[in-house]
């Protein structure tokens, strides 16, 4: 993200985005979650094991 933090998406089911909004929700395996303003995301990296880092 723009501030240097990374939010890893461990599985495609662990990310949710409502159409027409700029906020997405990334869930962790323990049920915790992060609400992320997509305007603050500067890069998305897709790794070979299908993990996405933002």
N, C-alpha and C positions, 0 to 999 in steps of 0.2 A: 504494500500500500504506500501511499505518498509519504507516510511517516516512518517507513522502514519495517513495519510489522509484516508478518506473514501469517495467513490463515490457510491451513492445509485442508483440503476436502478429501477425506479418506475413502469415500465411496460416492458415486453419483447420486445416490439417494439422500446424501447428507447435505444437499444444497437446495434452497428454495428461493424462487424469485417470482414475484407477482407482476404480470404484464402491466406496462404503463407506469411502473415505479422505478426509482433509482436505488432502491435498497434491496439487498439480498440477505438471506439468513444461512449461515454455515453452522451445522451441528457437529459436535464432537461425539466420540463414542460413549462418553459418560452421560450424555444428555444435555450438557452445557451447550450454549450456542453464542454466536457472534452476529450482530446486526451490522452490516457493512454498507456504507454509502458508496455506490459504484463510481461516483465521480472522483473518489479518492483512490481508486485502484489504478495503478500505473502500468501493471503488467500481469499477464496470466501465463503460467508455465505449465504445460502438460507433460508429465513424466511417463515413462514407458509402462509403469504399473497402474496407469489410469488415475493416479493421484493428481489433483490440480492444486497448485499453490497460487495464492493471490497476494 
